[in-house]
Amino acid sequence: MAMSAREIEELIRAALPDASITIEDLAGDGDHYAAHVVSSAFVGKSRVQQHQIVYDALRGRMGGQLHALALQTSAPSST
């Protein structure tokens, strides 16, 4: 069963309420997405730690309901 972009965004937002989230369905099949997530929760975290926070927010759906997620994460710029 595929996930919608909205479901992915809701799960991430529940874990990272301040996040700016952009989700794109790469193949139009509900299985292959790209996500860009910017959150203050990522300040001082390595890229691996940032990605782990997002994967944890998806509550085990990676590899099941969600086949592939190309992930870009960052902390807000301080400009």
TORPA-4810 file (N, C-alpha, C, O; in nm, 3 decimals):
<nodes>
NODE_1_0.084_-0.119_0.000_0.000_0.000_0.000_0.088_0.124_0.000_0.172_0.141_0.089_M
NODE_2_0.071_0.210_-0.096_0.151_0.331_-0.111_0.109_0.439_-0.011_0.000_0.434_0.045_A
NODE_3_0.198_0.534_0.009_0.169_0.649_0.095_0.152_0.773_0.009_0.212_0.784_-0.098_M
NODE_4_0.071_0.865_0.056_0.057_0.992_-0.014_0.160_1.091_0.039_0.211_1.076_0.150_S
NODE_5_0.189_1.192_-0.041_0.282_1.297_0.002_0.229_1.364_0.128_0.306_1.401_0.216_A
NODE_6_0.100_1.379_0.136_0.039_1.442_0.254_0.065_1.360_0.380_0.097_1.416_0.484_R
NODE_7_0.052_1.228_0.371_0.079_1.141_0.486_0.224_1.154_0.533_0.252_1.161_0.652_E
NODE_8_0.316_1.157_0.437_0.457_1.172_0.470_0.480_1.305_0.540_0.546_1.310_0.644_I
NODE_9_0.425_1.411_0.485_0.441_1.543_0.546_0.382_1.547_0.686_0.443_1.604_0.777_E
NODE_10_0.265_1.488_0.707_0.201_1.489_0.839_0.287_1.416_0.943_0.298_1.462_1.057_E
NODE_11_0.346_1.303_0.905_0.431_1.229_0.998_0.556_1.309_1.034_0.596_1.314_1.151_L
NODE_12_0.617_1.371_0.934_0.736_1.451_0.961_0.700_1.572_1.046_0.772_1.606_1.141_I
NODE_13_0.590_1.637_1.014_0.548_1.757_1.088_0.514_1.723_1.234_0.538_1.804_1.323_R
NODE_14_0.460_1.605_1.259_0.430_1.565_1.397_0.557_1.558_1.481_0.556_1.590_1.599_A
NODE_15_0.668_1.515_1.418_0.795_1.504_1.489_0.874_1.636_1.488_0.950_1.664_1.580_A
NODE_16_0.854_1.715_1.384_0.928_1.840_1.367_0.830_1.953_1.335_0.819_1.995_1.219_L
NODE_17_0.758_2.002_1.436_0.651_2.100_1.411_0.696_2.229_1.342_0.616_2.293_1.273_P
NODE_18_0.822_2.268_1.359_0.870_2.392_1.298_0.920_2.374_1.155_0.960_2.471_1.091_D
NODE_19_0.919_2.253_1.107_0.985_2.221_0.979_0.917_2.286_0.859_0.795_2.301_0.853_A
NODE_20_1.002_2.322_0.764_0.958_2.356_0.630_0.978_2.229_0.549_1.089_2.177_0.541_S
NODE_21_0.870_2.178_0.489_0.874_2.047_0.425_0.823_2.058_0.282_0.716_2.113_0.256_I
NODE_22_0.900_2.004_0.189_0.857_1.994_0.050_0.867_1.847_0.010_0.973_1.785_0.025_T
NODE_23_0.758_1.792_-0.041_0.754_1.652_-0.083_0.721_1.647_-0.232_0.630_1.716_-0.278_I
NODE_24_0.794_1.567_-0.306_0.769_1.550_-0.449_0.757_1.401_-0.481_0.844_1.322_-0.444_E
NODE_25_0.650_1.364_-0.550_0.633_1.225_-0.596_0.713_1.210_-0.725_0.674_1.263_-0.829_D
NODE_26_0.824_1.139_-0.717_0.917_1.131_-0.830_0.868_1.048_-0.947_0.901_1.078_-1.062_L
NODE_27_0.790_0.945_-0.921_0.750_0.854_-1.027_0.599_0.852_-1.050_0.550_0.785_-1.142_A
NODE_28_0.524_0.926_-0.968_0.379_0.927_-0.982_0.314_0.800_-0.935_0.198_0.774_-0.966_G
NODE_29_0.389_0.718_-0.860_0.335_0.588_-0.817_0.309_0.579_-0.666_0.266_0.475_-0.617_D
NODE_30_0.336_0.688_-0.592_0.313_0.686_-0.449_0.415_0.603_-0.373_0.396_0.575_-0.255_G
NODE_31_0.522_0.562_-0.438_0.626_0.480_-0.375_0.764_0.546_-0.376_0.850_0.508_-0.297_D
NODE_32_0.785_0.643_-0.463_0.917_0.704_-0.480_0.904_0.855_-0.463_0.848_0.924_-0.549_H
NODE_33_0.956_0.906_-0.352_0.943_1.047_-0.320_1.079_1.111_-0.297_1.178_1.044_-0.271_Y
NODE_34_1.080_1.243_-0.309_1.192_1.325_-0.265_1.137_1.419_-0.160_1.027_1.473_-0.176_A
NODE_35_1.211_1.439_-0.053_1.169_1.530_0.052_1.283_1.626_0.086_1.399_1.585_0.095_A
NODE_36_1.248_1.751_0.104_1.342_1.851_0.152_1.285_1.903_0.284_1.174_1.956_0.288_H
NODE_37_1.362_1.886_0.391_1.314_1.921_0.525_1.415_2.017_0.588_1.534_1.986_0.597_V
NODE_38_1.366_2.132_0.633_1.448_2.230_0.703_1.387_2.246_0.842_1.269_2.277_0.855_V
NODE_39_1.469_2.225_0.946_1.418_2.234_1.083_1.527_2.279_1.178_1.644_2.244_1.161_S
NODE_40_1.489_2.357_1.278_1.584_2.398_1.381_1.631_2.279_1.463_1.734_2.287_1.530_S
NODE_41_1.558_2.169_1.461_1.599_2.048_1.533_1.728_1.990_1.476_1.793_1.909_1.541_A
NODE_42_1.765_2.032_1.356_1.886_1.980_1.291_2.012_2.058_1.327_2.122_2.017_1.291_F
NODE_43_1.998_2.170_1.398_2.114_2.251_1.434_2.211_2.167_1.517_2.174_2.105_1.616_V
NODE_44_2.336_2.166_1.474_2.440_2.093_1.545_2.441_1.943_1.520_2.522_1.871_1.579_G
NODE_45_2.353_1.894_1.434_2.344_1.752_1.404_2.415_1.723_1.272_2.414_1.805_1.180_K
NODE_46_2.477_1.604_1.263_2.537_1.562_1.137_2.425_1.530_1.037_2.309_1.515_1.075_S
NODE_47_2.460_1.519_0.912_2.362_1.484_0.808_2.298_1.349_0.838_2.177_1.332_0.821_R
NODE_48_2.378_1.253_0.883_2.325_1.121_0.918_2.224_1.133_1.033_2.118_1.071_1.028_V
NODE_49_2.256_1.212_1.133_2.163_1.230_1.245_2.035_1.299_1.200_1.926_1.263_1.245_Q
NODE_50_2.047_1.396_1.111_1.929_1.464_1.057_1.838_1.366_0.985_1.716_1.366_1.004_Q
NODE_51_1.897_1.283_0.901_1.819_1.185_0.825_1.754_1.084_0.920_1.640_1.044_0.898_H
NODE_52_1.825_1.044_1.023_1.770_0.949_1.119_1.646_1.007_1.188_1.549_0.935_1.212_Q
NODE_53_1.650_1.134_1.220_1.533_1.200_1.282_1.412_1.189_1.189_1.302_1.159_1.234_I
NODE_54_1.434_1.214_1.060_1.323_1.206_0.964_1.276_1.061_0.950_1.155_1.036_0.952_V
NODE_55_1.368_0.967_0.937_1.328_0.826_0.925_1.253_0.780_1.049_1.156_0.704_1.038_Y
NODE_56_1.296_0.823_1.167_1.224_0.788_1.290_1.082_0.844_1.287_0.988_0.780_1.335_D
NODE_57_1.066_0.963_1.231_0.934_1.025_1.222_0.839_0.943_1.134_0.717_0.949_1.151_A
NODE_58_0.895_0.868_1.039_0.812_0.788_0.948_0.765_0.657_1.012_0.692_0.580_0.950_L
NODE_59_0.806_0.633_1.134_0.755_0.522_1.216_0.757_0.386_1.146_0.656_0.316_1.145_R
NODE_60_0.870_0.350_1.090_0.884_0.217_1.032_0.820_0.195_0.897_0.813_0.081_0.850_G
NODE_61_0.773_0.300_0.834_0.708_0.282_0.703_0.806_0.271_0.587_0.768_0.227_0.478_R
NODE_62_0.933_0.312_0.609_1.034_0.298_0.504_1.055_0.150_0.472_1.069_0.068_0.563_M
NODE_63_1.057_0.118_0.344_1.077_-0.020_0.302_0.948_-0.099_0.297_0.945_-0.211_0.245_G
NODE_64_0.841_-0.043_0.350_0.711_-0.109_0.346_0.615_-0.025_0.263_0.610_-0.037_0.140_G
NODE_65_0.540_0.060_0.331_0.447_0.149_0.261_0.521_0.251_0.174_0.469_0.294_0.071_Q
NODE_66_0.640_0.287_0.215_0.719_0.385_0.143_0.845_0.318_0.093_0.933_0.283_0.172_L
NODE_67_0.854_0.300_-0.037_0.965_0.224_-0.096_1.094_0.304_-0.101_1.200_0.252_-0.064_H
NODE_68_1.087_0.430_-0.145_1.209_0.509_-0.161_1.183_0.655_-0.127_1.081_0.713_-0.163_A
NODE_69_1.280_0.714_-0.055_1.271_0.856_-0.018_1.409_0.919_-0.035_1.501_0.889_0.041_L
NODE_70_1.422_1.005_-0.135_1.545_1.083_-0.153_1.533_1.200_-0.057_1.440_1.281_-0.069_A
NODE_71_1.625_1.210_0.036_1.609_1.304_0.146_1.719_1.410_0.146_1.838_1.380_0.136_L
NODE_72_1.676_1.535_0.156_1.767_1.647_0.177_1.722_1.716_0.305_1.605_1.751_0.319_Q
NODE_73_1.816_1.735_0.398_1.782_1.801_0.524_1.882_1.913_0.550_1.995_1.909_0.503_T
NODE_74_1.836_2.013_0.627_1.924_2.120_0.669_1.861_2.198_0.783_1.740_2.194_0.805_S
NODE_75_1.947_2.267_0.855_1.901_2.361_0.957_1.871_2.493_0.886_1.926_2.520_0.779_A
NODE_76_1.784_2.575_0.944_1.756_2.706_0.882_1.884_2.789_0.873_1.970_2.782_0.961_P
NODE_77_1.896_2.865_0.767_2.014_2.952_0.754_1.998_3.070_0.850_1.886_3.111_0.881_S
NODE_78_2.108_3.121_0.895_2.105_3.229_0.993_2.131_3.365_0.929_2.197_3.451_0.987_S
NODE_79_2.078_3.383_0.809_2.098_3.509_0.740_1.991_3.609_0.771_1.994_3.721_0.721_T
</nodes>
